[in-house]
Amino acid sequence: MGTYQQQPPVSEQRSLQEPAQQSAGHPLGETLLLERIRALEADVARLREANEHLVLATVDAQYQREDAEAANRRQNEFLAMLAHELRNPLSPLAMAASLLERDAGAAPQQLRLARVIGRQVDHMARLLDDLLDAARISSGKIKLAVEALSLADVLRHAVETVQPRIAERGQALDVELPAGTVAVEGDKVRLAQVFTNLLGNASKYTGDGGRLRLAARAGADEVVVTIEDNGTGIAPEVLPYIFDLFTQGPRSLARSEGGLGVGLNVVRNLVGMHRGTVEAHSDGPGRGSRFTVRLPRFAGLPAAPVRPEPARAVPRRRILLVEDNEDACATLADILLTEGHHVVCEADGRAGLARALAEPWDVIVCDIGLPELDGLELMQALRAQQEGPRPYAIALTGYGQPDDEARGLAAGFDRYFVKPVGAAALLAAVADAHVADAHVADAPASISTVSA
């Protein structure tokens, strides 16, 4: 019985056998085969080289990303330290201005100088805030506390903030607000910052006696706020980049307008975080400018404003003040003393902790950047070792990053203030301190200063 084997057709057999015969027996076939092999080897070499380049590019990109992240961290650390170092001298200046204003026998010139000092300190503080906000936004560290807000209230707050500067330059500000209640959804502090920056910018680039205009109108789905001035205007070549970081128009050597070139960048980013847009328009130098902010309108009603509690008598407190800056310590103590409090000062963290553990206190006001023992370590040790009533602890520091505040509260502070803080805010915190029992309710006001 035979076995069947299927054979390819004759023509197919011939086509399979011919290349082998050609390559085996003919020089031309061998040459073609060698050329194909060399071409394949060249392709493999090119692919290997391309793969090596790809690997190197990937590694290089990883290094560049790590370098960029490290540079960004160093920048943020530098800005945070810069802010801390600049806020420290601002704090005694702010307190000194407050003391001058609170002097019942102050001469008119003294009051005028105190207000000038206060305005300039506030201006410096805002510049620092803008610089830090630009860094925080670029690293995604700003979070919004969103709520339903009255647009008119936000704009009034911005106007109140900038009004002293406008009045100082003899400028006129026209304000037009919607007749009815118009609500937007956003962070009230950040939205007020947007309009404060825009109004301050308009005042800065408008001459003395100039005119500013703030107008708001409400549509069905959006609100539109415009801020106009008849000031220096914006050059056409600068206008497309006006919201970029560190962008400014041409300046004279006097730099009378001042600024760091970060405020408008912060404005654009904050408006964008509120799902809005901001645009700039100018007909050219000397012809004024107009900034238009568009925000989504909130369909509901804004939250009811919190009514301030009626003023009440402030109990005298026994206060321990731990501050290594001599001028800041002296002015803070004077402010507290004027309210009738008993104040004891220590100039370093270790001495402050020893004094805090040795005597009963109603309130402790403490810097963070202290020698010997920093404020966080002081408060952690105090909370761990203290017995009896817990003193109300207020941090007063130049460290103003959001995570700085979180660390302060976690260490045991009840309130966290960033320098420069106004006297009114500090005194209100002392008055609101939740103290189980005041130790010097009837004692006369006094101060004891202990040098380092």
C-alpha positions in Angstrom: 0.0 0.0 0.0 1.6 3.2 -1.1 1.9 6.5 0.9 0.5 9.7 -0.6 2.7 12.8 -0.4 1.4 16.0 -1.8 3.9 17.6 -4.1 3.8 21.3 -5.0 3.1 22.0 -8.6 6.0 22.0 -10.9 6.0 25.7 -11.4 6.1 26.3 -7.6 8.9 23.8 -7.1 10.8 25.7 -9.7 10.2 29.1 -8.1 11.4 27.8 -4.7 14.5 26.1 -6.0 15.7 28.8 -8.3 16.9 31.3 -5.7 18.8 28.5 -3.9 20.3 27.4 -7.1 21.2 30.9 -8.1 22.8 31.7 -4.7 24.6 28.3 -4.6 25.8 28.2 -8.1 25.8 31.8 -9.5 28.0 34.7 -8.3 25.2 37.2 -9.0 22.9 35.4 -6.6 25.5 35.3 -3.9 26.1 39.0 -4.3 22.5 39.9 -3.9 22.2 37.7 -0.8 25.2 39.4 0.7 23.8 42.8 -0.1 20.5 41.9 1.6 22.4 40.6 4.7 24.5 43.8 4.9 21.3 45.9 4.4 19.6 44.0 7.3 22.7 44.4 9.5 22.8 48.1 8.7 19.1 48.4 9.6 19.7 46.5 12.8 22.6 48.8 13.6 20.5 51.9 13.0 17.7 50.6 15.1 20.1 49.8 17.9 21.6 53.3 17.7 18.1 54.9 17.6 17.1 52.8 20.6 20.3 53.9 22.5 19.5 57.5 21.6 15.9 57.0 22.9 17.1 55.6 26.1 19.6 58.4 26.6 16.9 61.0 25.8 14.6 59.4 28.3 17.3 59.4 31.0 18.2 63.0 30.1 14.5 64.1 30.3 14.3 62.4 33.7 17.4 64.3 34.9 16.0 67.6 33.5 12.7 67.0 35.2 14.5 66.3 38.5 16.7 69.3 38.0 13.6 71.5 37.3 11.8 70.2 40.3 14.9 70.7 42.5 15.2 74.3 41.1 11.6 74.9 41.8 12.0 73.7 45.4 15.1 75.9 45.8 13.2 78.9 44.4 10.2 78.3 46.7 12.5 77.8 49.7 14.4 81.0 48.8 11.2 83.0 48.4 9.9 81.7 51.7 13.1 82.6 53.5 13.2 86.0 51.8 9.6 86.7 52.9 10.5 85.6 56.5 13.5 87.9 56.6 11.6 90.9 55.2 8.5 90.4 57.3 10.5 90.5 60.5 11.5 94.1 60.2 8.1 95.0 58.9 6.4 93.8 62.2 8.0 96.4 64.5 7.3 99.1 61.9 3.6 98.2 61.8 3.4 98.1 65.6 5.2 101.4 66.0 2.8 103.0 63.6 -0.1 101.6 65.6 1.4 103.0 68.8 1.8 106.4 67.3 -1.9 106.4 66.1 -3.1 105.3 69.5 -1.3 108.1 71.3 -4.1 110.3 72.7 -1.8 113.3 72.8 -0.4 112.9 69.3 0.1 115.9 67.2 -1.5 116.0 63.7 1.9 115.6 62.0 2.6 112.6 64.1 -0.7 111.0 63.1 0.0 111.8 59.5 3.4 110.2 59.6 2.0 107.1 61.4 -0.5 106.6 58.6 2.2 107.0 56.0 4.3 104.3 57.8 1.3 102.1 58.0 0.4 102.4 54.3 4.0 101.7 53.2 4.2 98.6 55.5 0.9 97.4 54.0 2.3 98.0 50.5 5.5 96.0 51.3 3.4 93.2 52.8 1.3 93.0 49.6 4.4 92.8 47.4 5.6 89.9 49.5 2.2 88.2 49.3 2.2 88.6 45.5 5.7 87.2 45.2 4.9 84.2 47.3 1.5 83.6 45.7 3.2 83.5 42.2 5.4 80.7 43.5 2.5 78.9 45.3 0.4 79.0 42.2 3.2 77.7 39.9 3.6 74.7 42.3 -0.1 74.1 42.7 -0.1 74.9 46.5 -3.1 77.4 46.5 -6.4 75.9 47.4 -9.7 77.9 47.2 -12.2 78.0 50.1 -15.3 78.3 47.8 -18.6 79.7 48.9 -21.5 81.8 47.6 -20.4 85.5 47.8 -22.0 88.8 47.2 -20.2 90.4 44.3 -20.8 93.9 45.7 -19.3 92.9 49.1 -16.2 91.6 47.4 -15.8 94.8 45.4 -16.5 97.1 48.4 -13.8 95.3 50.3 -11.3 95.8 47.5 -12.2 99.5 47.3 -11.8 100.0 51.1 -8.3 98.4 50.9 -7.1 100.7 48.0 -9.0 103.8 49.0 -6.2 105.3 51.2 -3.7 105.0 48.4 -6.1 106.6 46.0 -6.9 109.5 48.4 -3.2 110.0 49.0 -2.7 110.7 45.3 -5.8 112.9 45.0 -7.4 110.5 42.5 -11.1 110.1 41.9 -12.7 106.7 41.9 -16.2 106.1 40.4 -17.9 102.9 41.4 -21.0 101.4 39.7 -22.5 98.2 41.2 -25.5 96.2 40.1 -28.8 97.3 41.7 -29.9 93.9 42.9 -28.1 91.1 44.8 -25.6 89.4 42.5 -23.8 86.3 43.7 -20.6 84.6 42.5 -19.0 81.4 43.8 -15.5 81.7 44.9 -12.9 82.3 47.6 -13.7 85.7 49.2 -10.1 86.4 50.2 -8.7 85.5 46.7 -11.4 87.4 44.8 -10.9 90.4 46.9 -7.1 90.1 46.2 -7.9 90.1 42.4 -9.8 93.3 42.5 -7.5 94.9 45.0 -4.5 94.2 42.7 -6.3 95.6 39.7 -7.4 98.7 41.5 -4.0 99.2 43.0 -2.4 98.7 39.6 -4.7 101.3 38.1 -3.9 103.8 40.8 -0.2 103.1 40.5 -0.1 103.8 36.7 -2.3 106.9 36.9 -0.9 110.3 37.8 -1.9 112.4 40.8 -5.4 113.8 40.3 -6.3 111.1 37.8 -9.6 109.3 37.5 -10.4 105.6 38.0 -13.6 103.7 37.3 -14.9 100.4 38.6 -18.1 99.1 37.0 -19.9 95.8 37.5 -22.8 94.4 35.5 -24.6 91.1 35.7 -25.8 88.9 32.8 -27.8 85.7 32.9 -24.7 83.4 33.2 -21.8 85.7 34.0 -20.8 88.9 35.8 -18.4 91.4 34.2 -16.2 93.8 36.2 -14.2 96.5 34.4 -11.5 98.7 36.0 -10.5 101.6 33.9 -8.1 104.5 34.3 -6.8 107.5 32.3 -3.2 106.8 33.2 0.0 105.9 31.3 -1.6 103.1 29.2 0.1 100.0 27.8 2.4 99.9 24.8 1.2 97.6 22.0 4.3 95.4 22.2 3.8 94.8 25.9 0.0 94.2 25.9 0.1 90.6 24.7 2.5 89.7 27.5 1.0 91.9 30.3 -0.2 88.9 32.4 3.1 87.0 32.1 5.3 86.6 35.2 7.8 89.5 35.7 6.5 91.4 32.7 6.4 95.2 33.0 6.2 98.0 30.6 9.2 100.4 30.0 10.3 102.2 33.2 12.1 105.4 33.8 15.3 105.2 35.9 13.3 106.7 38.8 10.9 103.7 38.7 8.3 105.8 40.3 5.6 103.2 39.5 7.4 100.5 41.4 6.2 96.9 41.4 7.7 93.4 40.8 5.8 92.4 37.7 4.0 89.5 39.4 0.7 91.1 40.5 -1.1 90.7 37.1 0.2 87.1 36.7 -1.4 86.3 40.1 -4.6 88.0 39.0 -4.8 85.9 35.8 -4.2 82.6 37.6 -6.6 83.3 40.5 -9.3 84.3 38.0 -8.6 81.1 36.0 -9.0 79.1 39.2 -12.5 80.6 39.5 -13.3 79.5 36.0 -13.2 83.1 34.7 -11.1 85.2 32.3 -9.3 88.5 32.5 -8.4 90.7 29.6 -6.4 93.9 29.2 -7.0 96.7 26.7 -5.2 100.0 26.0 -5.2 102.4 23.0 -1.5 103.0 23.7 0.9 104.9 25.9 -0.7 107.9 27.6 -4.3 106.7 26.8 -5.2 104.8 29.9 -6.1 101.1 30.2 -9.0 98.8 30.9 -9.1 95.4 32.6 -12.1 93.2 32.2 -12.8 90.3 34.5 -15.6 87.8 33.6 -16.8 85.3 36.2 -19.6 82.7 36.2 -22.7 84.0 38.0 -24.0 81.9 40.8 -27.7 81.1 40.5 -28.4 81.1 44.2 -28.1 83.8 47.0 -24.9 84.6 48.8 -24.4 83.4 52.3 -25.6 85.8 55.0 -22.9 88.0 56.3 -21.6 87.3 59.8 -22.7 90.1 62.2 -19.9 91.3 64.5 -20.5 90.6 68.2 -21.0 93.7 70.3 -17.9 95.1 72.0 -17.3 93.7 75.4 -14.9 94.5 78.2 -11.5 92.9 77.6 -10.1 91.1 80.7 -6.5 91.7 81.6 -4.3 88.9 80.7 -1.0 87.5 82.0 1.0 87.3 78.8 4.4 85.7 78.1 6.0 87.2 74.9 8.8 85.1 73.4 10.5 87.2 70.6 14.2 87.5 69.7 13.9 90.7 67.6 14.5 93.4 70.2 12.5 96.1 68.3 9.6 93.7 67.6 9.5 92.6 71.2 9.5 96.1 72.6 6.7 97.4 70.3 4.6 94.3 70.8 5.0 94.6 74.6 4.0 98.3 74.4 0.9 97.5 72.4 -0.2 94.9 74.9 0.7 97.1 77.8 -1.6 99.9 76.5 -4.5 97.5 76.9 -3.7 96.9 80.6 -2.1 93.5 80.2 0.8 92.2 82.3 3.6 91.2 79.9 6.8 89.3 80.5 9.4 89.0 77.7 11.9 86.3 76.9 14.4 86.4 74.0 15.1 82.8 73.1 13.2 79.5 73.0 14.9 77.7 75.8 14.4 80.6 78.3 10.8 81.0 77.0 10.0 77.3 77.7 11.5 77.5 81.2 9.4 80.6 82.0 6.3 79.1 80.4 6.6 76.0 82.7 7.5 77.9 85.8 4.5 80.3 86.0 0.8 80.3 85.1 0.0 82.2 81.9 -3.2 83.2 80.2 -1.7 83.8 76.8 1.7 83.0 75.1 2.7 85.1 72.1 5.6 83.3 70.5 7.8 83.8 67.4 8.8 80.6 65.4 12.3 81.4 64.3 13.9 81.6 67.8 17.5 80.8 68.9 18.2 77.8 71.1 14.8 76.3 70.6 12.4 77.2 67.8 8.8 78.1 68.5 7.4 74.8 67.3 9.8 72.8 69.6 8.9 75.2 72.4 5.2 74.7 72.0 5.4 70.9 71.6 7.5 70.6 74.8 5.1 72.9 76.6 2.0 71.0 75.6 3.7 67.7 76.6 4.9 68.9 80.0 2.4 71.5 81.2 0.1 70.9 84.1 -3.0 72.8 85.1 -4.9 75.3 82.8 -3.7 75.4 79.2 -2.5 78.9 78.1 -3.8 80.2 74.8 -0.9 80.2 72.4 -0.5 82.7 69.5 2.2 82.2 66.9 3.5 85.5 65.4 6.0 84.7 62.7 7.5 85.6 59.3 6.9 82.0 58.0 3.8 82.3 55.9 3.5 79.2 53.7 0.3 77.2 54.1 2.2 74.2 55.4 4.0 76.4 58.0 0.6 77.3 59.5 -0.4 73.6 59.5 2.8 72.7 61.4 2.2 75.5 63.9 -1.3 74.4 64.7 -0.2 70.8 64.9 2.5 71.8 67.4 -0.1 73.2 69.7 -0.6 76.9 68.7 -4.2 78.1 68.9 -3.8 81.0 66.4 -1.2 81.6 63.7 -0.4 85.1 62.5 2.0 86.0 59.7 4.0 89.2 60.2 3.4 92.1 59.9 0.1 91.8 61.8 -1.9 94.8 62.8 -2.3 95.8 66.4 -6.1 95.5 66.2 -5.9 91.9 65.0 -3.4 90.9 67.7 -5.4 92.5 70.5 -8.6 90.9 69.2 -6.9 87.5 69.4 -5.8 88.2 72.9 -9.3 89.4 73.9 -10.9 86.3 72.3 -8.4 83.9 74.0 -10.3 81.0 75.6 -8.7 81.2 79.1 -10.1 79.0 81.8 -9.4 81.6 84.5 -7.6 85.0 84.2 -4.7 85.2 86.6 -4.3 89.0 86.8 -7.9 90.2 86.4 -7.4 92.9 89.0 -3.6 93.4 88.8 -2.1 96.6 87.3 -0.6 96.5 83.9 3.1 95.9 84.0 6.0 94.6 81.8 9.0 92.6 82.7 11.7 92.3 80.1 14.4 89.6 80.2 17.3 89.9 77.8 18.9 87.0 76.2 
